Amino acid sequence: MQETKTYDAKVAAQRRGSAALAVGWTLLAFAMIAGIYVFQDIREGSRLFVDYSGVLALLGLMVLGYGRRLRRSNG
């Protein structure tokens, strides 16, 4: 019975890790899409898309690291 709980906890952690990886890659993809407008934004003297892309990329990398850690530590 105890082994089943341990196995179930590992599988649940791996699923959370997989979901976090999917969210992280999605955030990075949105950062790249917003990155298309960075050069135009700089030319116009604004920093909206620069900041937006940077925050999304940083957040995406943090979520990817978290998901990777969940997947590796429990499997």
N, C-alpha and C positions, 0 to 999 in steps of 0.2 A: 504494500500500500504506500509506503514512504517513497519507494522508487518511482511510482507513478506520479506522485505529487512533484517530485524533483524533475522528472521528465516533462511534465506539463508546464512547469515554471520555465524550463529552458526553451520549450517550443514557444511559449507566450512571449518571452523576451526576444527570441529570434524574429517573431512576427512584428513586434514593435520596432525592432531594428530595421526590418525590411520596409515598414511604413515610413520610418524616419528617413531612410535613404531615398525613397520615392519623393517625399516632400522636399528634401534637400536638392535633389536634381531638378525638381520643378522650379524651385526658387532660383537656382543658377540659370536655368533656361530663361526665366523672366528677366533676370539681370542682363543677360546677353541681348535680349530683345530690346530692353530699355537702353542698352549700350549703343544701339544704332544711332540714337539721337544725341549722344554725348558731344560729338564734335560740333554739331550745329548749335548745341546749347552753349558750348564754350565760346563759339564765334559771336553769339548774341550777348555774351556777358553774364549769362545766368549759370547757376550751379544746380538746378533742380534735378536734372537727369544724372548728373555726376554723383550727387549725394544719394539719389534713389538707387542707382545701379550699385554703388559701393555698399550701401546698407543691405541690399538684397543679396549681393554676392557674399558678404561676410556672414549674414544669417544662414545662407544656404550651406556654406562651408562648415559652420558650427553644427548644423543639424546633420550634415553628412558625417562629421566626426563622431557625433553622439550615436548615430545609427550603426556606424562601423564598430564602435566600441561595444554596443549591445550585441551585435552579431558575433563578434569574436570572443567575448568573455564567456559566453554561454554555449558555445558550440564547438 
